[in-house]
Amino acid sequence: MGMKSKITDARREVFYAELHALLTAGLDFSHAFALLIEGEREMRMKGLLKRLFDDVVGGSALWQAMERSGTFRPLDCGVVRIGEQTGRLPDTLDFLRDYYRKRTAQRRMVSSAVSYPLVILCTALAVVAFMLAVIVPMFEQVYARMGGELPALTLWIITLSKSFPAYAAAIAVAGSAAYIILYTNRNRKEVQRWISELLLRLPVAGAIIRKNHQAQFCRLLYLLCTSGVQLLTGVGMLSDVIAFYPYRQSFAAICRGLEHGELFSACVARFPALYDRKLTALIRVGEETNRLPEMLRRQGEALTEELEFRIKRMGSLLEPALIMLVGLLVAVILISMYMPMFRLGGIMG
């Protein structure tokens, strides 16, 4: 299990693309994997490919070998499992290639959208911390020698400056403790529910998370439906692929509804916080026109495009908002420190 090291999304894309190309070229699995191993120069990746190949030759399915390696995500194993069970492994490999290509592009968009605002935020925190820890105490000493009554805002900033080390330490300890508690209990349903509800309620990120999982839902279900998998079975298989807690719970409830003869669109409509009305309406149209797979494909593409748009907009909103916040914080501290001087200048004038 030494290969439990991470594989980048870009590397996953290359792996699935190469295996897909070899299989669609007419090579059998053994020859295709032998070529992959021969052409791989990175030693750890070569070792992983050899273990996968040996496991499959030993009688395991590819998805089982991937799962045992500890390197691949549940999504990868679940989709490959679908491909092997339906006889459409090349199609599922192409799906994963396209998925990781888009995921890599989206992560780059998120990185470019968030990196500069994060630099601004870190700089702002450092500047505010320096002003509270160094600059404000210097002004306090000056005003203490001068005597006289200080404005309320100045007194509040001085009090905050004195309490700043304690506040900073308390926040650091509380944050570390919360992270440790949540991480050690991350597999408990109560913790997963709480974290997922918190994430979905975030102003901008919550909508992005919803769009991302809806896009996965549409694209995976389209893949299953076009592979000849029954709708009920397909929705049940999604639970092994999409790990986000609210959606896993919704899949179980949708399956129960389908088992009782309810319409798919009616089952999905019970979760308005997870599935948009437009998606529910298109699913209903797909059921009525017997074109559900086509509707799922189109909506999956539309949701992916909307997801990319929201990521770009998030970056364009974060940057000016953080700049304004930094300016406001610095201005408040500076004004509060110079107010006594302005007042003194007015009295002397």
N, C-alpha and C positions, 0 to 999 in steps of 0.2 A: 504493500500500500504506500510505498514511498512516493508514488506518483500522485499523491493527493494534492500536490501543488496545483495552483490555479492555471487554467488554460485561458488565454485571452479570447474575447469574442471574435477578434479578427482571425486568430488561429483556428477556432472552431469553424468559422466560415470556410477557411481554406481546406480543412479536413473533410467537411461534408461536400464541398464542391468537387474535390479530387475524387472521392469515393463515388459520388454520383456520376461523374464523367466516365470513370472506368467501367462502372456497372452498365451504364446506358450504351457504352461502346461494344458491349457484348461479352465482356470478360466475366468469368464466374467469380464468386466471392474470394476463393483462395488466391487466384492470380491477381485480382485487384488489390487485395491486402498485401500480397507479397511485393507488388510494385510500390505501394505506399511506404512499406517498411524500407525497401531498398532506396527510395528517393528521399527519405527523411534524414536530414543531417543533424538535427538537434537531438542529443542523446536521450534526454528524458522523454521526449515525445516518441522517439524510436522504441524505447523500452515499453511505453504504454501501448503502442501499436502491436508489439510482439506479444504482450500479455493478452490483449484483446483477441488476437489471432489464435493463440494457443487455447484460450478459453472456448472460442467458437469451435475449433477443431475437436476439442474435447467433448463436444455435445451440447454446449450452452447456446442459447439464442444470443444475437448480437446485443440486444437491449439488456439482457442479464449480465453479459460480460462488462458492458458499460457501467451498469449499476454497481457491480462488485468492485470495479476499479476505484470507486470513490471520487472520481474526477469529474464525471458528467452530472449535469443538473437533472432534476426530475423531469423537466420539460424534454430534454434530449432523449432520455431513456423512454419516456412515455410515447413520444412521437415515433421513435424507431420501433417500439413495440407495436404501435398501430400499423406501421408499414409492413412489418414481418407477418403480423396476423392477417392482414388483408391482401398480402401478395403485392404490395405497391411500395416496396422499400426505396427504389430510386426516386419516386415522387416525394416520399417523406424526407429523404435526404436533401432533395432540391428545396423543399419547404424550409428545412432547418438552415440551409445555406442562405436563402433569401431572408429568413428571420434574423439571423445573426448579422447579415449585411446591413439590414435596416436598424437593428439594435446598435451596431457600432456607429452608424451615422447619427442616430438619435443621441447616443452618449457623447459624441463629439459636439453635437449641437448644445446639449446640456452643459458640457464642460466650457464651451466658448461663451455660453450665456451667463454662467454662474461664476466663472473664474475671476473676472475683473471685479464684479460686485463683492466677491469674497475678500479680495485684496483690499478693497475700500473698507469693508466692515472690519477686518483685522487691524488695518491702519487706524481706523477711527477708535476702536477699543483701546489700542496702545496709546493713542494721543490723549484720550479721556482719562485713562488710568494714570498717565504721566502727570497730567494737569491736576488731578485730584490728589496724587501722592506727593508731588513736588511743588508745583506752582501755587496751589491754593494755600498750603501751610506757610509759604513765604509771605504771601499777602496777609495772612492771619497775624503773623508776627509784627508786620508793619503796622497794621490797624490796632493791635494790642498796645503798642507803644504810643500811638497817637491818641488812644482813648476815644470816647464818644460812642454814640449809639449807631449800630450798623443796620442797614436795610434788611427786611425779612428775607429776601432772596439770597443776600450775601450770607446771612446767618445759616440758612438752610444748606447752602453749598459747603460752608465750613463744617457743619455738622456731618454732612455726607462724606466729606473728605476724611474726617476723624474715624468714621465707621467703615470706610472703604476697605481696609485690610480684612476686617472681620467679615464683611459682606462677601468679599471675593473668596475668602477661604471657605465660608459656609456654602456658597454656590458650587465651588469646585468639589467639596466633599459630597454634597447632596447629589450633584450630577454624576459623580463616579459611583456612588452607592446605587443610584437609580439604574445606571447602565449595567452594573454587575447583577442586580436583582432581576432586571428584565432579561438579560442574556442567559442567566442560569435557568430561568423559568420560561424560556422562549417557546418551548414545545407544549406548554399548558394551554388549554383552550381559552381559559379566562384571560390570560396574557395576550394571546393572539387576537382575541376579540377586541380587547382594549386598545392595543396598538393599531389595529386596522381601522377602528372607528376614529381614532385620533388622526391617522394619516388621511382618511377620506374627508375629514372636516377642515383640513388645511386649505386656506383660501385659493391658492393657485395650484399647488402640488396635488391637492385632492382630486381636482378635475383631470389632471394629467394621468394620475394613477387609474382613475376610472376608464378613461379613454384607452389606455394601454391594455387593460385587462379585457375590455369589450372587443378591442381589435383582435386580441389573441383568441377570444371566445369564438368570434365569427370565422376567423381563418382556420382554426383547428377543426371546428364543426363542419366547415365546408370540405376540408380534406377528408374527414370521416364519411360524410354523406356521399361524396363522389367516389369513395372507396368501397361503397356497398354496405357500410355499417348501418344498422338500424338506428334511428334517432335516439331511442331510449338507451341503447347500448353506448352510443357515441357520447351522450351527455354524461353518462356514468364514467366513461373513460377520461373525461376532462378533469375529473377530481384527482387523477394521478399525474396530471400535467400542469395544471394551474394551481399553485400552492397557496395563493393568497386566501386567507381564512374566510372572508365573507362570500367569495365566489365559490369556494368548495362547499360551503353550507347551502348556497343557492342551488348548486347542481344536485345535491341530495334531495332538496325539496322539489325541484323540477322533475326529477325522476319519479318521485312518489306521485306527482300530479299526472304524469304521462301514463304511469301504471294504472291509474284510475280512469283513464280514457279522456283526460282533459286536453284541450288544445295546447300546443307548445307555446303559442303567443300568450295565452292566458296564464300559463305557469310563469313565464318570464316577466309578465306585467306585475306580478306580486312583489317584485323587487325594484321599485322605481329609483331607489338610492344607488343601485348598481347598474341598471340597464336603462338607457335613454328611451324616451317615448318614441323617438324616430326609429330606433332599432326594433322596438316592440311592434310598431306599425308595419315595418317592412317584413318582419317575420310573419305577421298575420297575412299580408299580401302574398308572400311566398307560399304559405299554406293554401290560400284560396286559389292561387293560380298553378299550384303544383310546381313551383319554381323556387323552392326554399334554398337549395344549394347556391343558385345564382344570386339570390338576394343576400345571402351570407357573404359571398365573395365580394360583391360590390360594396356592402357596408363595411367589410373588413378593410378594404382599400381606402374608403372614405374616412374611416376612423383613424387610420394610420396617417393620412394627410393632415387631418385635423390635429392629431397629436403633435406632429412636427410643427404646425403653425403655433400651437399653444406653447411649446417649448421656446420657440423664437420670441414670442410675445412676452413670456416670463422674463427673459433676459433684458428685453427693451424696457420693461417696467421696473425691474430690480435696480438697475444702475442709477437712474435719476432719483429714485426713492431713497436709496442709501446715501447718495451725495447730499440730498436735502436733510436727511437725518443727521449726518455728520456735521454739516454746517450749523444746524439748529443746536446740537449739543455743545459744540465749541462756542457758539455765540452766547448761549445762556451762561456758561461758566465765565467767559470773559466779561460780559456785561455785569454779572453779579460781583465780580472782583473790582471792577472800575467804578461801580455806582457810588461807593463812599467817597472816592476822589472827586467825582462829578459834584456830589453834594457839598463837599468841602470847598471846591472851587466856587460854587454858587454862593456859599456863605461869605467867603473871603471877598468875592466880587461885590 
